Amino acid sequence: MRDRAHDDAMAEVFRKDPAYAVELLNNILEDGEQGEMLIALRQMTKAFGGVAKVAEQAQLNGTHIYRTLSANGNPEIRSLTAILKTMGLRLAVQPIRSPEVHA
């Protein structure tokens, strides 16, 4: 069971320092830990007014967001994109390293 006080504290951090939230999400994406990503997104959802508000702005059902961001969630790109958009964020693809010039 997750610690509610920790979730509240992280939501406050994300509200005060959105750049930290971006850095954290990018680090999690780099590591490929889906469970950690879902936890961070749940905490960020709280920072952005809660599930009901994010669901309304993302034009998704609140129950769908709860399920998507649950410990066993498996978010679709469409849902993830909509949730991130309400937070002023987007998914992006970047090269792992500089592309090599091929002759």
Backbone as a ProteinNet text record, in pm:
[ID]
protein_1_A
[PRIMARY]
MRDRAHDDAMAEVFRKDPAYAVELLNNILEDGEQGEMLIALRQMTKAFGGVAKVAEQAQLNGTHIYRTLSANGNPEIRSLTAILKTMGLRLAVQPIRSPEVHA
[TERTIARY]
84.1	0	89.2	55.3	141.4	109.3	207.3	198.8	134.7	17.3	-55.1	24	91.4	168.8	279.3	341.4	445.9	386.1	270.8	205.3	172.7	122.7	90.6	217	324.9	451.4	504.4	497.6	546.1	459.8	328.6	239.3	277.6	309.9	352.1	483.1	577.4	705	678.7	592.5	562.9	494.7	406.8	341.4	443.8	537.2	636.5	748.2	780.2	894	860.3	783.6	745.9	866.4	977.7	1097.5	1149.1	1136.6	1177.8	1090.1	960.6	868.8	909.2	943	985.7	1112.6	1209.6	1334.8	1311.1	1226.1	1195.6	1130.6	1030.6	963.4	1060.6	1147.4	1245.3	1341	1384	1471.8	1400.8	1275.2	1198.8	1181.3	1150.1	1135	1265.3	1375.8	1506.2	1532.5	1493	1512	1412.2	1297.8	1198.8	1115.4	1104.1	1027.1	882.8	793.4	654.7	587.3	612.3	550.8	587.1	714.5	758.4	692.4	677.3	612.6	468	398.1	258.1	244.8	336.6	334.9	355.9	456.8	485.2	367.7	305.2	190.3	70	50.4	-57.3	-30.2	93.9	129.4	114.1	152.7	138.4	-8.4	-90.5	-233.7	-288.9	-244.4	-285.3	-239.3	-117.8	-62.9	-142.1	-203.5	-278.4	-429	-466	-605.8	-680.9	-617.2	-681.8	-735.4	-775.3	-819.7	-940.4	-1037	-1159.3	-1126.4	-1042.2	-1006.8	-925	-825.8	-743.1	-828.4	-918.3	-1005.9	-1090.8	-1146.5	-1229.2	-1147	-1029.5	-944.9	-893.3	-867.3	-815.9	-927.8	-1051	-1169.4	-1166.5	-1131.3	-1130.7	-1220.3	-1263.9	-1343.6	-1252.2	-1296.9	-1217.5	-1180.5	-1274.7	-1248	-1138.3	-1140.2	-1037.8	-899.6	-890.3	-761.7	-716.2	-807.8	-771.4	-714.3	-781	-733.9	-601.2	-590.4	-469.3	-347.4	-364.8	-251.9	-241	-318.3	-311	-182	-152.2	-30.5	-26.4	-142.4	-149.2	-188.7	-185.3	-227	-134.8	-191.2	-115.9	-166.5	-116.3	-172	-152	-257.1	-247.8	-180.3	-112.5	-46.1	-147.7	-266	-369.5	-405.6	-424.6	-458.5	-341.9	-223.6	-105	-81.8	-96.8	-79.8	-181.1	-305.7	-409.6	-382.6	-340.3	-310.7	-193.3	-86.7	30.3	-2.8	-87	-123.4	-190.8	-272.6	-337.5	-235.1	-116.8	-9.6	90.2	58.6	148.2	271.2	258.9	371.1	333.2	434.3	411	520.8	490.8	592.5	675.3	801.5	888.3	987	1032.6	1134.1	1263.5	1370.4	1500.8	1603	1708	1811.3	1884.4	1927.2	2003.8	2140.3	2198.9	2326.2	2321.3	2419.1	2423.2	2425.1	2343.6	2345.5	2481.2	2529.1	2655.7	2632.3	2726.5	2718.2	2760.2	2671.4	2699.6	2736.5	2846	2891	2841.7
-117.3	0	124.3	221.7	339.2	437.2	514.4	610.5	739.7	772.2	892	1018.9	1025.5	1143.9	1167.1	1059.8	1071.7	1124.1	1070.2	1117	1265.5	1308.9	1450.6	1535.6	1489	1563.1	1574.5	1465	1467.9	1558.4	1556.7	1645.4	1790.5	1823.3	1959.2	1995.3	1902	1924.4	1951.2	1872.4	1888.8	2022.9	2066.9	2197.1	2310.5	2299.2	2405.4	2404.1	2286.8	2274.2	2182.2	2234	2150.7	2097.4	2170.6	2122.8	1993.8	1982.7	1859.6	1742.9	1769.1	1664.1	1614.7	1706.3	1669.9	1586.1	1630	1556	1415.9	1406.5	1277.2	1183.6	1232.4	1148.4	1102.1	1191	1151.3	1045.8	1059.2	957.7	823.8	827	702.8	638.9	719.7	665.9	603.2	666	612.5	476.7	463.6	337.3	230.6	271.8	177	111.9	175.4	120	169.9	90.2	131.4	158.6	75.8	95.3	229.7	267.8	397.6	510.8	493.3	596	616	507	517.5	585.1	555	621	770.5	808.3	950.5	1020.7	956.3	1017.8	1031	933.8	946.7	1066.6	1081	1194	1326.2	1327.4	1448.3	1482.1	1379	1402.6	1475.5	1435	1502	1647.9	1671.6	1807	1896.2	1836.5	1911.9	1913.4	1895.1	1911.3	1783.7	1669.8	1542.3	1475.7	1352.4	1270.2	1331.1	1379.2	1433.3	1550	1640.1	1756.8	1716.9	1629.9	1585	1507.1	1423.7	1346.5	1439.6	1542.2	1637.3	1707.8	1756.6	1827.5	1735.8	1610.3	1513.6	1449.6	1481.1	1421.6	1269.3	1223.2	1080.7	1057.2	936.3	896.3	884.2	937.4	930.9	789.5	696.9	556.8	502.6	544.7	501.9	548.8	672.9	724.3	648	623	544.9	409.4	342.2	210.7	221.4	321.4	341.6	362.7	441.5	476.4	387.7	279.6	187.1	105.6	35.7	-46.6	-148	-195.6	-293.1	-229.4	-97	-26	-51.7	-38.7	-53.7	54.7	177.3	289.6	278.4	313.3	324.9	458.1	466.8	591.3	705.6	678.9	782.3	838.8	753.1	797.9	871.1	814.6	875.8	1014.2	1026.4	1154	1256.1	1214.5	1305.3	1350.5	1258.4	1292.2	1389.9	1360.2	1447.7	1585.6	1590	1717.7	1809.7	1754.1	1837.7	1896.8	1837.6	1884	1971.4	2000.4	2081.8	2006.6	1873.5	1788.6	1704.7	1645.5	1554.1	1450.6	1338.9	1236.4	1279.5	1244.5	1276.9	1162.3	1148.2	1047.6	1121.7	1075.9	1138	1028.2	1059.5	958	931.1	808.1	771	837.9	843.3	911.3	983.4	1063.4	1137.3	1040.9	1066.8	976.6	983.7	869	861.4	894.7	960.6	992.6	870.5	825.3	706.6	752.7	700.8	738.1	640
0	0	0	-82.1	-88.3	23.5	58.3	166.8	116.4	165.5	120.1	149	263.5	297	192.6	146.9	44.7	-86.3	-126.6	-248.8	-239.4	-123.5	-103.1	-113.4	-52.5	-54.9	-197.8	-273.1	-411.5	-497.9	-476.5	-551.4	-527	-403.8	-369.6	-439.2	-441.8	-511.6	-659.2	-720.9	-863.6	-890.5	-800.6	-816.7	-809.3	-715.7	-695	-798.9	-852.5	-943.1	-1060.9	-1157.3	-1272.9	-1350.6	-1350.3	-1420.6	-1357.7	-1225.8	-1157.8	-1204	-1218	-1263.7	-1402	-1490.2	-1625.8	-1620	-1539.3	-1526.5	-1471.3	-1370	-1310.2	-1411.7	-1484	-1583.4	-1691.3	-1737.1	-1838.7	-1785.9	-1661.4	-1602.5	-1590	-1551.3	-1539.7	-1677.1	-1777.3	-1913	-1961.2	-1929.1	-1969.8	-1904.8	-1778.4	-1706.6	-1748.7	-1804.3	-1851.6	-1743	-1627.6	-1516.3	-1521.1	-1579.1	-1595.4	-1461.1	-1361	-1230.2	-1170.2	-1181.4	-1130.6	-1207.3	-1338.4	-1420.3	-1375.9	-1350.3	-1309.7	-1173.5	-1082	-950.7	-967.6	-1044.8	-1065.6	-1132	-1228.9	-1295.8	-1202.4	-1113.5	-1013.9	-924	-880.7	-795.2	-870.1	-997	-1076.9	-1100.5	-1117.7	-1134.4	-1012.8	-896.8	-773	-775	-822.1	-829.3	-924.5	-1024.4	-1124.1	-1095.9	-970.5	-932.1	-906.2	-921.4	-894.8	-1019.8	-1002	-1115	-1185.5	-1109.8	-1172.6	-1265	-1219.8	-1300.7	-1422.9	-1402.1	-1513.8	-1613.9	-1564.9	-1653.9	-1740	-1678.3	-1752.9	-1860.5	-1823.4	-1918.8	-2028.9	-1994.9	-2092.9	-2174	-2136.9	-2200.4	-2190.9	-2069.3	-2038.5	-1918.4	-1903.2	-1787.5	-1666.3	-1552.3	-1430.6	-1392	-1406.1	-1374.9	-1465.7	-1590.7	-1686.1	-1639.6	-1591.5	-1544.7	-1421.1	-1327.6	-1208.9	-1249.6	-1343.1	-1388.2	-1463.2	-1548.7	-1627.9	-1539.9	-1432.4	-1346.5	-1223.3	-1220.3	-1106.3	-1113.9	-1007.3	-1002	-1115.7	-1159.4	-1268.8	-1401.2	-1405.9	-1526.3	-1643.8	-1761.1	-1884.6	-1979.9	-1961.2	-2035.8	-2186.2	-2257.9	-2402.7	-2432.4	-2544.4	-2583.8	-2588.1	-2639.8	-2651.9	-2515	-2415.5	-2280.7	-2216.8	-2229.2	-2171.1	-2231.1	-2361.7	-2429.3	-2378.9	-2362.1	-2314	-2170.7	-2085.9	-1945.9	-1940.3	-2012.2	-2011.7	-2067.8	-2169.4	-2230.8	-2128.5	-2040	-1937.7	-1841.7	-1836	-1747.9	-1822.9	-1948.9	-2029.8	-2077.3	-2087	-2126.2	-2247.5	-2309.3	-2420.9	-2424.6	-2487.7	-2512.5	-2632.5	-2632.5	-2745	-2763.7	-2884.6	-2916.1	-2944.8	-2879.5	-2898.9	-2921.5	-2997.8	-3017.5	-2885.8	-2868.4	-2750.1	-2755.2	-2873.4	-2892.1	-3025.3	-3049.9	-3176	-3291.1	-3392.3	-3508.5	-3578.1	-3619	-3691.2	-3837.2	-3895	-4037.6	-4116	-4202	-4285.6	-4425.7	-4475.6	-4611	-4712.2
[MASK]
+++++++++++++++++++++++++++++++++++++++++++++++++++++++++++++++++++++++++++++++++++++++++++++++++++++++

